[in-house]
Amino acid sequence: MIIGEGMPLAVMGVALGILASFGLTRFVASLLYQVSPNDPLTFAGIAILLGATAVLACYLPARRASKVDPMVALRYE
């Protein structure tokens, strides 16, 4: 459930980042060495890396929170 809530925001962020990076390619093209500004492998690799990071960022706190006994948490509050 938590991953389902967090992933749409992460996907939207990755999509906006890719669109912004396509827009900035003509400005950074002179700074790149032996890499095409529109290299599809680089864009796909970064999108996959950011998506995997977002999954971990949603999953790890959810897994940790699911291990807490609700009665123990209520006692400490």
Kinemage of the C-alpha trace (Angstrom):
@kinemage 1
@onewidth
@group {chain A} dominant
@subgroup {mainchain}
@vectorlist {calphas} color= white
{ca met a 1} P 0.000 0.000 0.000
{ca ile a 2} L 2.804 2.410 0.855
{ca ile a 3} L 4.705 1.535 -2.300
{ca gly a 4} L 1.510 2.102 -4.280
{ca glu a 5} L 1.175 5.578 -2.774
{ca gly a 6} L 4.819 6.543 -3.258
{ca met a 7} L 5.509 5.210 -6.720
{ca pro a 8} L 3.208 7.528 -8.718
{ca leu a 9} L 5.057 10.517 -7.293
{ca ala a 10} L 8.415 8.916 -8.070
{ca val a 11} L 7.372 8.047 -11.635
{ca met a 12} L 6.134 11.586 -12.160
{ca gly a 13} L 9.442 12.956 -10.855
{ca val a 14} L 11.481 10.698 -13.115
{ca ala a 15} L 9.340 11.636 -16.126
{ca leu a 16} L 9.704 15.355 -15.424
{ca gly a 17} L 13.452 14.901 -14.947
{ca ile a 18} L 13.820 13.116 -18.266
{ca leu a 19} L 11.809 15.812 -20.043
{ca ala a 20} L 13.922 18.532 -18.431
{ca ser a 21} L 17.128 16.738 -19.359
{ca phe a 22} L 15.991 16.460 -22.990
{ca gly a 23} L 15.374 20.197 -22.893
{ca leu a 24} L 18.849 20.910 -21.514
{ca thr a 25} L 20.762 18.662 -23.924
{ca arg a 26} L 21.607 21.434 -26.359
{ca phe a 27} L 23.122 23.494 -23.536
{ca val a 28} L 25.330 20.685 -22.195
{ca ala a 29} L 26.224 19.125 -25.543
{ca ser a 30} L 29.509 21.040 -25.641
{ca leu a 31} L 30.468 19.677 -22.200
{ca leu a 32} L 30.022 15.996 -23.055
{ca tyr a 33} L 32.979 13.915 -24.207
{ca gln a 34} L 32.238 10.954 -26.514
{ca val a 35} L 28.624 10.721 -25.334
{ca ser a 36} L 25.671 11.769 -27.421
{ca pro a 37} L 23.402 14.276 -25.651
{ca asn a 38} L 20.395 12.126 -26.552
{ca asp a 39} L 21.925 8.719 -25.768
{ca pro a 40} L 18.915 6.440 -25.138
{ca leu a 41} L 20.963 3.934 -23.130
{ca thr a 42} L 22.029 6.625 -20.675
{ca phe a 43} L 18.491 7.963 -20.289
{ca ala a 44} L 17.060 4.472 -19.785
{ca gly a 45} L 19.783 3.525 -17.309
{ca ile a 46} L 19.257 6.640 -15.219
{ca ala a 47} L 15.471 6.197 -15.276
{ca ile a 48} L 15.831 2.592 -14.090
{ca leu a 49} L 18.301 3.605 -11.380
{ca leu a 50} L 16.013 6.372 -10.106
{ca gly a 51} L 13.002 4.042 -10.192
{ca ala a 52} L 14.852 1.382 -8.193
{ca thr a 53} L 15.917 4.008 -5.662
{ca ala a 54} L 12.312 5.153 -5.309
{ca val a 55} L 11.114 1.568 -4.746
{ca leu a 56} L 13.708 1.097 -2.010
{ca ala a 57} L 12.824 4.450 -0.463
{ca cys a 58} L 9.176 3.349 -0.243
{ca tyr a 59} L 9.744 -0.297 0.669
{ca leu a 60} L 12.332 -0.089 3.452
{ca pro a 61} L 10.375 2.192 5.830
{ca ala a 62} L 7.182 0.237 5.140
{ca arg a 63} L 8.899 -3.052 5.956
{ca arg a 64} L 10.352 -1.628 9.146
{ca ala a 65} L 6.999 -0.185 10.215
{ca ser a 66} L 5.228 -3.495 9.569
{ca lys a 67} L 7.513 -5.240 12.073
{ca val a 68} L 6.378 -3.014 14.961
{ca asp a 69} L 3.722 -4.520 17.206
{ca pro a 70} L 0.826 -2.022 17.413
{ca met a 71} L 0.268 -2.706 21.119
{ca val a 72} L 3.898 -1.956 21.934
{ca ala a 73} L 3.745 1.267 19.908
{ca leu a 74} L 0.571 2.354 21.724
{ca arg a 75} L 2.117 1.683 25.119
{ca tyr a 76} L 5.001 4.056 24.399
{ca glu a 77} L 2.734 6.882 23.280
